[in-house]
């Protein structure tokens, strides 16, 4: 149970960090980048890919089967 809670919190942190960076990089559209150039830029940035890791950790924490030996199952 504690592992699930920690994974959930870490997932929330990674997801929020990724979303904040994606929003901050929206300033590139103001200086003349097209939408496709913007998307191409953010998929290459590691801090923007944290959103995928965060959603994956949240998904694991929700759907991970709990029990006595959580990791083995």
mmCIF file of the N, C-alpha and C atoms, coordinates in Angstrom:
data_MODEL
# 
_entry.id   MODEL 
# 
loop_
_atom_site.group_PDB 
_atom_site.id 
_atom_site.type_symbol 
_atom_site.label_atom_id 
_atom_site.label_alt_id 
_atom_site.label_comp_id 
_atom_site.label_asym_id 
_atom_site.label_entity_id 
_atom_site.label_seq_id 
_atom_site.pdbx_PDB_ins_code 
_atom_site.Cartn_x 
_atom_site.Cartn_y 
_atom_site.Cartn_z 
_atom_site.occupancy 
_atom_site.B_iso_or_equiv 
_atom_site.pdbx_formal_charge 
_atom_site.auth_seq_id 
_atom_site.auth_comp_id 
_atom_site.auth_asym_id 
_atom_site.auth_atom_id 
_atom_site.pdbx_PDB_model_num 
ATOM 1   N N  . UNK A 1 1  ? 0.819  -1.190  0.000   1.00 0.00 ? 1  UNK A N  1 
ATOM 2   C CA . UNK A 1 1  ? 0.000  0.000   0.000   1.00 0.00 ? 1  UNK A CA 1 
ATOM 3   C C  . UNK A 1 1  ? 0.870  1.264   0.000   1.00 0.00 ? 1  UNK A C  1 
ATOM 4   N N  . UNK A 1 2  ? 1.922  1.257   0.808   1.00 0.00 ? 2  UNK A N  1 
ATOM 5   C CA . UNK A 1 2  ? 2.810  2.413   0.876   1.00 0.00 ? 2  UNK A CA 1 
ATOM 6   C C  . UNK A 1 2  ? 3.529  2.623   -0.455  1.00 0.00 ? 2  UNK A C  1 
ATOM 7   N N  . UNK A 1 3  ? 3.937  1.530   -1.108  1.00 0.00 ? 3  UNK A N  1 
ATOM 8   C CA . UNK A 1 3  ? 4.604  1.626   -2.407  1.00 0.00 ? 3  UNK A CA 1 
ATOM 9   C C  . UNK A 1 3  ? 3.671  2.241   -3.449  1.00 0.00 ? 3  UNK A C  1 
ATOM 10  N N  . UNK A 1 4  ? 2.415  1.862   -3.416  1.00 0.00 ? 4  UNK A N  1 
ATOM 11  C CA . UNK A 1 4  ? 1.448  2.418   -4.356  1.00 0.00 ? 4  UNK A CA 1 
ATOM 12  C C  . UNK A 1 4  ? 1.271  3.921   -4.137  1.00 0.00 ? 4  UNK A C  1 
ATOM 13  N N  . UNK A 1 5  ? 1.248  4.319   -2.874  1.00 0.00 ? 5  UNK A N  1 
ATOM 14  C CA . UNK A 1 5  ? 1.088  5.738   -2.549  1.00 0.00 ? 5  UNK A CA 1 
ATOM 15  C C  . UNK A 1 5  ? 2.305  6.543   -3.008  1.00 0.00 ? 5  UNK A C  1 
ATOM 16  N N  . UNK A 1 6  ? 3.496  6.010   -2.778  1.00 0.00 ? 6  UNK A N  1 
ATOM 17  C CA . UNK A 1 6  ? 4.716  6.690   -3.203  1.00 0.00 ? 6  UNK A CA 1 
ATOM 18  C C  . UNK A 1 6  ? 4.786  6.782   -4.732  1.00 0.00 ? 6  UNK A C  1 
ATOM 19  N N  . UNK A 1 7  ? 4.447  5.693   -5.424  1.00 0.00 ? 7  UNK A N  1 
ATOM 20  C CA . UNK A 1 7  ? 4.426  5.721   -6.894  1.00 0.00 ? 7  UNK A CA 1 
ATOM 21  C C  . UNK A 1 7  ? 3.425  6.746   -7.415  1.00 0.00 ? 7  UNK A C  1 
ATOM 22  N N  . UNK A 1 8  ? 2.276  6.829   -6.756  1.00 0.00 ? 8  UNK A N  1 
ATOM 23  C CA . UNK A 1 8  ? 1.259  7.791   -7.162  1.00 0.00 ? 8  UNK A CA 1 
ATOM 24  C C  . UNK A 1 8  ? 1.773  9.219   -6.991  1.00 0.00 ? 8  UNK A C  1 
ATOM 25  N N  . UNK A 1 9  ? 2.402  9.517   -5.857  1.00 0.00 ? 9  UNK A N  1 
ATOM 26  C CA . UNK A 1 9  ? 2.926  10.857  -5.623  1.00 0.00 ? 9  UNK A CA 1 
ATOM 27  C C  . UNK A 1 9  ? 4.041  11.219  -6.599  1.00 0.00 ? 9  UNK A C  1 
ATOM 28  N N  . UNK A 1 10 ? 4.938  10.276  -6.847  1.00 0.00 ? 10 UNK A N  1 
ATOM 29  C CA . UNK A 1 10 ? 6.012  10.527  -7.813  1.00 0.00 ? 10 UNK A CA 1 
ATOM 30  C C  . UNK A 1 10 ? 5.430  10.729  -9.209  1.00 0.00 ? 10 UNK A C  1 
ATOM 31  N N  . UNK A 1 11 ? 4.409  9.958   -9.554  1.00 0.00 ? 11 UNK A N  1 
ATOM 32  C CA . UNK A 1 11 ? 3.741  10.123  -10.849 1.00 0.00 ? 11 UNK A CA 1 
ATOM 33  C C  . UNK A 1 11 ? 3.088  11.485  -10.986 1.00 0.00 ? 11 UNK A C  1 
ATOM 34  N N  . UNK A 1 12 ? 2.451  11.966  -9.920  1.00 0.00 ? 12 UNK A N  1 
ATOM 35  C CA . UNK A 1 12 ? 1.842  13.292  -9.940  1.00 0.00 ? 12 UNK A CA 1 
ATOM 36  C C  . UNK A 1 12 ? 2.916  14.359  -10.137 1.00 0.00 ? 12 UNK A C  1 
ATOM 37  N N  . UNK A 1 13 ? 4.042  14.203  -9.444  1.00 0.00 ? 13 UNK A N  1 
ATOM 38  C CA . UNK A 1 13 ? 5.127  15.181  -9.570  1.00 0.00 ? 13 UNK A CA 1 
ATOM 39  C C  . UNK A 1 13 ? 5.706  15.206  -10.988 1.00 0.00 ? 13 UNK A C  1 
ATOM 40  N N  . UNK A 1 14 ? 5.961  14.025  -11.561 1.00 0.00 ? 14 UNK A N  1 
ATOM 41  C CA . UNK A 1 14 ? 6.496  13.961  -12.920 1.00 0.00 ? 14 UNK A CA 1 
ATOM 42  C C  . UNK A 1 14 ? 5.506  14.545  -13.929 1.00 0.00 ? 14 UNK A C  1 
ATOM 43  N N  . UNK A 1 15 ? 4.238  14.213  -13.769 1.00 0.00 ? 15 UNK A N  1 
ATOM 44  C CA . UNK A 1 15 ? 3.223  14.709  -14.697 1.00 0.00 ? 15 UNK A CA 1 
ATOM 45  C C  . UNK A 1 15 ? 3.097  16.224  -14.620 1.00 0.00 ? 15 UNK A C  1 
ATOM 46  N N  . UNK A 1 16 ? 3.056  16.763  -13.416 1.00 0.00 ? 16 UNK A N  1 
ATOM 47  C CA . UNK A 1 16 ? 2.938  18.214  -13.279 1.00 0.00 ? 16 UNK A CA 1 
ATOM 48  C C  . UNK A 1 16 ? 4.191  18.916  -13.802 1.00 0.00 ? 16 UNK A C  1 
ATOM 49  N N  . UNK A 1 17 ? 5.365  18.331  -13.571 1.00 0.00 ? 17 UNK A N  1 
ATOM 50  C CA . UNK A 1 17 ? 6.603  18.913  -14.096 1.00 0.00 ? 17 UNK A CA 1 
ATOM 51  C C  . UNK A 1 17 ? 6.582  18.952  -15.626 1.00 0.00 ? 17 UNK A C  1 
ATOM 52  N N  . UNK A 1 18 ? 6.116  17.873  -16.248 1.00 0.00 ? 18 UNK A N  1 
ATOM 53  C CA . UNK A 1 18 ? 6.043  17.823  -17.702 1.00 0.00 ? 18 UNK A CA 1 
ATOM 54  C C  . UNK A 1 18 ? 5.035  18.807  -18.272 1.00 0.00 ? 18 UNK A C  1 
ATOM 55  N N  . UNK A 1 19 ? 3.874  18.910  -17.628 1.00 0.00 ? 19 UNK A N  1 
ATOM 56  C CA . UNK A 1 19 ? 2.836  19.833  -18.108 1.00 0.00 ? 19 UNK A CA 1 
ATOM 57  C C  . UNK A 1 19 ? 3.296  21.277  -17.972 1.00 0.00 ? 19 UNK A C  1 
ATOM 58  N N  . UNK A 1 20 ? 3.956  21.596  -16.862 1.00 0.00 ? 20 UNK A N  1 
ATOM 59  C CA . UNK A 1 20 ? 4.455  22.957  -16.663 1.00 0.00 ? 20 UNK A CA 1 
ATOM 60  C C  . UNK A 1 20 ? 5.466  23.317  -17.742 1.00 0.00 ? 20 UNK A C  1 
ATOM 61  N N  . UNK A 1 21 ? 6.358  22.402  -18.075 1.00 0.00 ? 21 UNK A N  1 
ATOM 62  C CA . UNK A 1 21 ? 7.347  22.689  -19.116 1.00 0.00 ? 21 UNK A CA 1 
ATOM 63  C C  . UNK A 1 21 ? 6.713  22.819  -20.496 1.00 0.00 ? 21 UNK A C  1 
ATOM 64  N N  . UNK A 1 22 ? 5.719  22.011  -20.788 1.00 0.00 ? 22 UNK A N  1 
ATOM 65  C CA . UNK A 1 22 ? 5.027  22.134  -22.070 1.00 0.00 ? 22 UNK A CA 1 
ATOM 66  C C  . UNK A 1 22 ? 4.338  23.489  -22.174 1.00 0.00 ? 22 UNK A C  1 
ATOM 67  N N  . UNK A 1 23 ? 3.737  23.934  -21.080 1.00 0.00 ? 23 UNK A N  1 
ATOM 68  C CA . UNK A 1 23 ? 3.085  25.248  -21.082 1.00 0.00 ? 23 UNK A CA 1 
ATOM 69  C C  . UNK A 1 23 ? 4.117  26.363  -21.214 1.00 0.00 ? 23 UNK A C  1 
ATOM 70  N N  . UNK A 1 24 ? 5.245  26.215  -20.533 1.00 0.00 ? 24 UNK A N  1 
ATOM 71  C CA . UNK A 1 24 ? 6.283  27.249  -20.636 1.00 0.00 ? 24 UNK A CA 1 
ATOM 72  C C  . UNK A 1 24 ? 6.851  27.341  -22.045 1.00 0.00 ? 24 UNK A C  1 
ATOM 73  N N  . UNK A 1 25 ? 6.978  26.221  -22.729 1.00 0.00 ? 25 UNK A N  1 
ATOM 74  C CA . UNK A 1 25 ? 7.507  26.238  -24.090 1.00 0.00 ? 25 UNK A CA 1 
ATOM 75  C C  . UNK A 1 25 ? 6.498  26.753  -25.113 1.00 0.00 ? 25 UNK A C  1 
ATOM 76  N N  . UNK A 1 26 ? 5.267  27.054  -24.678 1.00 0.00 ? 26 UNK A N  1 
ATOM 77  C CA . UNK A 1 26 ? 4.302  27.657  -25.602 1.00 0.00 ? 26 UNK A CA 1 
ATOM 78  C C  . UNK A 1 26 ? 4.754  29.037  -26.064 1.00 0.00 ? 26 UNK A C  1 
ATOM 79  N N  . UNK A 1 27 ? 5.696  29.635  -25.348 1.00 0.00 ? 27 UNK A N  1 
ATOM 80  C CA . UNK A 1 27 ? 6.233  30.932  -25.786 1.00 0.00 ? 27 UNK A CA 1 
ATOM 81  C C  . UNK A 1 27 ? 6.930  30.831  -27.130 1.00 0.00 ? 27 UNK A C  1 
ATOM 82  N N  . UNK A 1 28 ? 7.331  29.638  -27.533 1.00 0.00 ? 28 UNK A N  1 
ATOM 83  C CA . UNK A 1 28 ? 7.960  29.476  -28.843 1.00 0.00 ? 28 UNK A CA 1 
ATOM 84  C C  . UNK A 1 28 ? 6.994  29.802  -29.971 1.00 0.00 ? 28 UNK A C  1 
ATOM 85  N N  . UNK A 1 29 ? 5.710  29.581  -29.745 1.00 0.00 ? 29 UNK A N  1 
ATOM 86  C CA . UNK A 1 29 ? 4.718  29.907  -30.772 1.00 0.00 ? 29 UNK A CA 1 
ATOM 87  C C  . UNK A 1 29 ? 4.615  31.420  -30.966 1.00 0.00 ? 29 UNK A C  1 
ATOM 88  N N  . UNK A 1 30 ? 4.897  32.178  -29.907 1.00 0.00 ? 30 UNK A N  1 
ATOM 89  C CA . UNK A 1 30 ? 4.819  33.627  -29.999 1.00 0.00 ? 30 UNK A CA 1 
ATOM 90  C C  . UNK A 1 30 ? 5.960  34.183  -30.854 1.00 0.00 ? 30 UNK A C  1 
ATOM 91  N N  . UNK A 1 31 ? 7.127  33.543  -30.803 1.00 0.00 ? 31 UNK A N  1 
ATOM 92  C CA . UNK A 1 31 ? 8.264  34.080  -31.543 1.00 0.00 ? 31 UNK A CA 1 
ATOM 93  C C  . UNK A 1 31 ? 8.347  33.560  -32.974 1.00 0.00 ? 31 UNK A C  1 
ATOM 94  N N  . UNK A 1 32 ? 7.329  32.829  -33.430 1.00 0.00 ? 32 UNK A N  1 
ATOM 95  C CA . UNK A 1 32 ? 7.278  32.489  -34.840 1.00 0.00 ? 32 UNK A CA 1 
ATOM 96  C C  . UNK A 1 32 ? 7.313  31.014  -35.181 1.00 0.00 ? 32 UNK A C  1 
ATOM 97  N N  . UNK A 1 33 ? 7.374  30.132  -34.201 1.00 0.00 ? 33 UNK A N  1 
ATOM 98  C CA . UNK A 1 33 ? 7.345  28.701  -34.504 1.00 0.00 ? 33 UNK A CA 1 
ATOM 99  C C  . UNK A 1 33 ? 5.929  28.308  -34.913 1.00 0.00 ? 33 UNK A C  1 
ATOM 100 N N  . UNK A 1 34 ? 5.811  27.405  -35.872 1.00 0.00 ? 34 UNK A N  1 
ATOM 101 C CA . UNK A 1 34 ? 4.498  26.870  -36.204 1.00 0.00 ? 34 UNK A CA 1 
ATOM 102 C C  . UNK A 1 34 ? 4.153  25.778  -35.187 1.00 0.00 ? 34 UNK A C  1 
ATOM 103 N N  . UNK A 1 35 ? 2.923  25.311  -35.243 1.00 0.00 ? 35 UNK A N  1 
ATOM 104 C CA . UNK A 1 35 ? 2.505  24.291  -34.276 1.00 0.00 ? 35 UNK A CA 1 
ATOM 105 C C  . UNK A 1 35 ? 3.290  22.998  -34.461 1.00 0.00 ? 35 UNK A C  1 
ATOM 106 N N  . UNK A 1 36 ? 3.548  22.599  -35.694 1.00 0.00 ? 36 UNK A N  1 
ATOM 107 C CA . UNK A 1 36 ? 4.313  21.374  -35.938 1.00 0.00 ? 36 UNK A CA 1 
ATOM 108 C C  . UNK A 1 36 ? 5.759  21.504  -35.471 1.00 0.00 ? 36 UNK A C  1 
ATOM 109 N N  . UNK A 1 37 ? 6.349  22.680  -35.645 1.00 0.00 ? 37 UNK A N  1 
ATOM 110 C CA . UNK A 1 37 ? 7.698  22.899  -35.130 1.00 0.00 ? 37 UNK A CA 1 
ATOM 111 C C  . UNK A 1 37 ? 7.711  22.853  -33.603 1.00 0.00 ? 37 UNK A C  1 
ATOM 112 N N  . UNK A 1 38 ? 6.660  23.385  -32.986 1.00 0.00 ? 38 UNK A N  1 
ATOM 113 C CA . UNK A 1 38 ? 6.528  23.345  -31.525 1.00 0.00 ? 38 UNK A CA 1 
ATOM 114 C C  . UNK A 1 38 ? 6.435  21.910  -31.029 1.00 0.00 ? 38 UNK A C  1 
ATOM 115 N N  . UNK A 1 39 ? 5.586  21.114  -31.660 1.00 0.00 ? 39 UNK A N  1 
ATOM 116 C CA . UNK A 1 39 ? 5.441  19.708  -31.261 1.00 0.00 ? 39 UNK A CA 1 
ATOM 117 C C  . UNK A 1 39 ? 6.746  18.962  -31.484 1.00 0.00 ? 39 UNK A C  1 
ATOM 118 N N  . UNK A 1 40 ? 7.410  19.210  -32.587 1.00 0.00 ? 40 UNK A N  1 
ATOM 119 C CA . UNK A 1 40 ? 8.692  18.582  -32.873 1.00 0.00 ? 40 UNK A CA 1 
ATOM 120 C C  . UNK A 1 40 ? 9.724  18.961  -31.806 1.00 0.00 ? 40 UNK A C  1 
ATOM 121 N N  . UNK A 1 41 ? 9.668  20.186  -31.326 1.00 0.00 ? 41 UNK A N  1 
ATOM 122 C CA . UNK A 1 41 ? 10.603 20.636  -30.296 1.00 0.00 ? 41 UNK A CA 1 
ATOM 123 C C  . UNK A 1 41 ? 10.333 19.953  -28.955 1.00 0.00 ? 41 UNK A C  1 
ATOM 124 N N  . UNK A 1 42 ? 9.060  19.904  -28.540 1.00 0.00 ? 42 UNK A N  1 
ATOM 125 C CA . UNK A 1 42 ? 8.786  19.375  -27.197 1.00 0.00 ? 42 UNK A CA 1 
ATOM 126 C C  . UNK A 1 42 ? 8.941  17.856  -27.115 1.00 0.00 ? 42 UNK A C  1 
ATOM 127 N N  . UNK A 1 43 ? 8.778  17.132  -28.214 1.00 0.00 ? 43 UNK A N  1 
ATOM 128 C CA . UNK A 1 43 ? 8.965  15.686  -28.112 1.00 0.00 ? 43 UNK A CA 1 
ATOM 129 C C  . UNK A 1 43 ? 10.436 15.325  -28.027 1.00 0.00 ? 43 UNK A C  1 
ATOM 130 N N  . UNK A 1 44 ? 11.312 16.276  -28.307 1.00 0.00 ? 44 UNK A N  1 
ATOM 131 C CA . UNK A 1 44 ? 12.746 16.031  -28.190 1.00 0.00 ? 44 UNK A CA 1 
ATOM 132 C C  . UNK A 1 44 ? 13.320 16.486  -26.859 1.00 0.00 ? 44 UNK A C  1 
ATOM 133 N N  . UNK A 1 45 ? 12.541 17.155  -26.039 1.00 0.00 ? 45 UNK A N  1 
ATOM 134 C CA . UNK A 1 45 ? 13.019 17.639  -24.748 1.00 0.00 ? 45 UNK A CA 1 
ATOM 135 C C  . UNK A 1 45 ? 12.693 16.609  -23.668 1.00 0.00 ? 45 UNK A C  1 
ATOM 136 N N  . UNK A 1 46 ? 13.696 16.272  -22.884 1.00 0.00 ? 46 UNK A N  1 
ATOM 137 C CA . UNK A 1 46 ? 13.540 15.254  -21.847 1.00 0.00 ? 46 UNK A CA 1 
ATOM 138 C C  . UNK A 1 46 ? 12.560 15.689  -20.765 1.00 0.00 ? 46 UNK A C  1 
ATOM 139 N N  . UNK A 1 47 ? 12.598 16.960  -20.395 1.00 0.00 ? 47 UNK A N  1 
ATOM 140 C CA . UNK A 1 47 ? 11.702 17.415  -19.330 1.00 0.00 ? 47 UNK A CA 1 
ATOM 141 C C  . UNK A 1 47 ? 10.240 17.418  -19.767 1.00 0.00 ? 47 UNK A C  1 
ATOM 142 N N  . UNK A 1 48 ? 9.981  17.488  -21.060 1.00 0.00 ? 48 UNK A N  1 
ATOM 143 C CA . UNK A 1 48 ? 8.602  17.407  -21.536 1.00 0.00 ? 48 UNK A CA 1 
ATOM 144 C C  . UNK A 1 48 ? 8.122  15.963  -21.618 1.00 0.00 ? 48 UNK A C  1 
ATOM 145 N N  . UNK A 1 49 ? 9.041  15.030  -21.731 1.00 0.00 ? 49 UNK A N  1 
ATOM 146 C CA . UNK A 1 49 ? 8.664  13.617  -21.771 1.00 0.00 ? 49 UNK A CA 1 
ATOM 147 C C  . UNK A 1 49 ? 8.391  13.056  -20.380 1.00 0.00 ? 49 UNK A C  1 
ATOM 148 N N  . UNK A 1 50 ? 8.629  13.852  -19.352 1.00 0.00 ? 50 UNK A N  1 
ATOM 149 C CA . UNK A 1 50 ? 8.322  13.416  -17.985 1.00 0.00 ? 50 UNK A CA 1 
ATOM 150 C C  . UNK A 1 50 ? 6.826  13.164  -17.803 1.00 0.00 ? 50 UNK A C  1 
ATOM 151 N N  . UNK A 1 51 ? 6.011  13.799  -18.627 1.00 0.00 ? 51 UNK A N  1 
ATOM 152 C CA . UNK A 1 51 ? 4.570  13.595  -18.515 1.00 0.00 ? 51 UNK A CA 1 
ATOM 153 C C  . UNK A 1 51 ? 4.198  12.145  -18.825 1.00 0.00 ? 51 UNK A C  1 
ATOM 154 N N  . UNK A 1 52 ? 4.886  11.528  -19.765 1.00 0.00 ? 52 UNK A N  1 
ATOM 155 C CA . UNK A 1 52 ? 4.614  10.130  -20.111 1.00 0.00 ? 52 UNK A CA 1 
ATOM 156 C C  . UNK A 1 52 ? 5.017  9.214   -18.962 1.00 0.00 ? 52 UNK A C  1 
ATOM 157 N N  . UNK A 1 53 ? 6.181  9.474   -18.380 1.00 0.00 ? 53 UNK A N  1 
ATOM 158 C CA . UNK A 1 53 ? 6.647  8.679   -17.238 1.00 0.00 ? 53 UNK A CA 1 
ATOM 159 C C  . UNK A 1 53 ? 5.691  8.845   -16.067 1.00 0.00 ? 53 UNK A C  1 
ATOM 160 N N  . UNK A 1 54 ? 5.252  10.064  -15.827 1.00 0.00 ? 54 UNK A N  1 
ATOM 161 C CA . UNK A 1 54 ? 4.323  10.325  -14.726 1.00 0.00 ? 54 UNK A CA 1 
ATOM 162 C C  . UNK A 1 54 ? 2.992  9.621   -14.892 1.00 0.00 ? 54 UNK A C  1 
ATOM 163 N N  . UNK A 1 55 ? 2.439  9.666   -16.085 1.00 0.00 ? 55 UNK A N  1 
ATOM 164 C CA . UNK A 1 55 ? 1.161  8.978   -16.332 1.00 0.00 ? 55 UNK A CA 1 
ATOM 165 C C  . UNK A 1 55 ? 1.338  7.472   -16.189 1.00 0.00 ? 55 UNK A C  1 
ATOM 166 N N  . UNK A 1 56 ? 2.472  6.945   -16.637 1.00 0.00 ? 56 UNK A N  1 
ATOM 167 C CA . UNK A 1 56 ? 2.752  5.515   -16.490 1.00 0.00 ? 56 UNK A CA 1 
ATOM 168 C C  . UNK A 1 56 ? 2.845  5.128   -15.008 1.00 0.00 ? 56 UNK A C  1 
ATOM 169 N N  . UNK A 1 57 ? 3.510  5.938   -14.198 1.00 0.00 ? 57 UNK A N  1 
ATOM 170 C CA . UNK A 1 57 ? 3.614  5.643   -12.764 1.00 0.00 ? 57 UNK A CA 1 
ATOM 171 C C  . UNK A 1 57 ? 2.253  5.718   -12.071 1.00 0.00 ? 57 UNK A C  1 
ATOM 172 N N  . UNK A 1 58 ? 1.445  6.681   -12.448 1.00 0.00 ? 58 UNK A N  1 
ATOM 173 C CA . UNK A 1 58 ? 0.093  6.779   -11.882 1.00 0.00 ? 58 UNK A CA 1 
ATOM 174 C C  . UNK A 1 58 ? -0.718 5.561   -12.275 1.00 0.00 ? 58 UNK A C  1 
ATOM 175 N N  . UNK A 1 59 ? -0.614 5.158   -13.530 1.00 0.00 ? 59 UNK A N  1 
ATOM 176 C CA . UNK A 1 59 ? -1.349 3.985   -14.001 1.00 0.00 ? 59 UNK A CA 1 
ATOM 177 C C  . UNK A 1 59 ? -0.923 2.733   -13.239 1.00 0.00 ? 59 UNK A C  1 
ATOM 178 N N  . UNK A 1 60 ? 0.383  2.573   -13.038 1.00 0.00 ? 60 UNK A N  1 
ATOM 179 C CA . UNK A 1 60 ? 0.881  1.415   -12.287 1.00 0.00 ? 60 UNK A CA 1 
ATOM 180 C C  . UNK A 1 60 ? 0.360  1.443   -10.852 1.00 0.00 ? 60 UNK A C  1 
ATOM 181 N N  . UNK A 1 61 ? 0.372  2.612   -10.229 1.00 0.00 ? 61 UNK A N  1 
ATOM 182 C CA . UNK A 1 61 ? -0.059 2.686   -8.835  1.00 0.00 ? 61 UNK A CA 1 
ATOM 183 C C  . UNK A 1 61 ? -1.549 2.407   -8.685  1.00 0.00 ? 61 UNK A C  1 
ATOM 184 N N  . UNK A 1 62 ? -2.327 2.699   -9.692  1.00 0.00 ? 62 UNK A N  1 
ATOM 185 C CA . UNK A 1 62 ? -3.766 2.444   -9.599  1.00 0.00 ? 62 UNK A CA 1 
ATOM 186 C C  . UNK A 1 62 ? -4.094 0.993   -9.913  1.00 0.00 ? 62 UNK A C  1 
ATOM 187 N N  . UNK A 1 63 ? -3.494 0.439   -10.947 1.00 0.00 ? 63 UNK A N  1 
ATOM 188 C CA . UNK A 1 63 ? -3.863 -0.888  -11.407 1.00 0.00 ? 63 UNK A CA 1 
ATOM 189 C C  . UNK A 1 63 ? -2.933 -2.002  -10.960 1.00 0.00 ? 63 UNK A C  1 
ATOM 190 N N  . UNK A 1 64 ? -1.926 -1.680  -10.145 1.00 0.00 ? 64 UNK A N  1 
ATOM 191 C CA . UNK A 1 64 ? -1.002 -2.685  -9.627  1.00 0.00 ? 64 UNK A CA 1 
ATOM 192 C C  . UNK A 1 64 ? -1.703 -3.501  -8.559  1.00 0.00 ? 64 UNK A C  1 
ATOM 193 N N  . UNK A 1 65 ? -1.684 -4.815  -8.714  1.00 0.00 ? 65 UNK A N  1 
ATOM 194 C CA . UNK A 1 65 ? -2.392 -5.665  -7.777  1.00 0.00 ? 65 UNK A CA 1 
ATOM 195 C C  . UNK A 1 65 ? -1.629 -5.727  -6.457  1.00 0.00 ? 65 UNK A C  1 
ATOM 196 N N  . UNK A 1 66 ? -2.293 -5.368  -5.398  1.00 0.00 ? 66 UNK A N  1 
ATOM 197 C CA . UNK A 1 66 ? -1.671 -5.363  -4.076  1.00 0.00 ? 66 UNK A CA 1 
ATOM 198 C C  . UNK A 1 66 ? -1.735 -6.730  -3.437  1.00 0.00 ? 66 UNK A C  1 
ATOM 199 N N  . UNK A 1 67 ? -0.980 -6.896  -2.418  1.00 0.00 ? 67 UNK A N  1 
ATOM 200 C CA . UNK A 1 67 ? -0.971 -8.156  -1.707  1.00 0.00 ? 67 UNK A CA 1 
ATOM 201 C C  . UNK A 1 67 ? 0.276  -8.284  -0.849  1.00 0.00 ? 67 UNK A C  1 
ATOM 202 N N  . UNK A 1 68 ? 0.524  -9.516  -0.407  1.00 0.00 ? 68 UNK A N  1 
ATOM 203 C CA . UNK A 1 68 ? 1.674  -9.752  0.461   1.00 0.00 ? 68 UNK A CA 1 
ATOM 204 C C  . UNK A 1 68 ? 2.981  -9.532  -0.280  1.00 0.00 ? 68 UNK A C  1 
ATOM 205 N N  . UNK A 1 69 ? 3.117  -10.100 -1.474  1.00 0.00 ? 69 UNK A N  1 
ATOM 206 C CA . UNK A 1 69 ? 4.309  -9.944  -2.301  1.00 0.00 ? 69 UNK A CA 1 
ATOM 207 C C  . UNK A 1 69 ? 3.916  -9.157  -3.556  1.00 0.00 ? 69 UNK A C  1 
ATOM 208 N N  . UNK A 1 70 ? 3.836  -7.836  -3.420  1.00 0.00 ? 70 UNK A N  1 
ATOM 209 C CA . UNK A 1 70 ? 3.341  -7.019  -4.527  1.00 0.00 ? 70 UNK A CA 1 
ATOM 210 C C  . UNK A 1 70 ? 4.224  -7.080  -5.760  1.00 0.00 ? 70 UNK A C  1 
ATOM 211 N N  . UNK A 1 71 ? 5.527  -7.131  -5.578  1.00 0.00 ? 71 UNK A N  1 
ATOM 212 C CA . UNK A 1 71 ? 6.429  -7.076  -6.713  1.00 0.00 ? 71 UNK A CA 1 
ATOM 213 C C  . UNK A 1 71 ? 6.427  -8.404  -7.479  1.00 0.00 ? 71 UNK A C  1 
ATOM 214 N N  . UNK A 1 72 ? 6.234  -9.504  -6.796  1.00 0.00 ? 72 UNK A N  1 
ATOM 215 C CA . UNK A 1 72 ? 6.309  -10.820 -7.433  1.00 0.00 ? 72 UNK A CA 1 
ATOM 216 C C  . UNK A 1 72 ? 5.080  -11.139 -8.266  1.00 0.00 ? 72 UNK A C  1 
ATOM 217 N N  . UNK A 1 73 ? 3.973  -10.507 -8.024  1.00 0.00 ? 73 UNK A N  1 
ATOM 218 C CA . UNK A 1 73 ? 2.747  -10.879 -8.727  1.00 0.00 ? 73 UNK A CA 1 
ATOM 219 C C  . UNK A 1 73 ? 2.596  -10.131 -10.006 1.00 0.00 ? 73 UNK A C  1 
# 
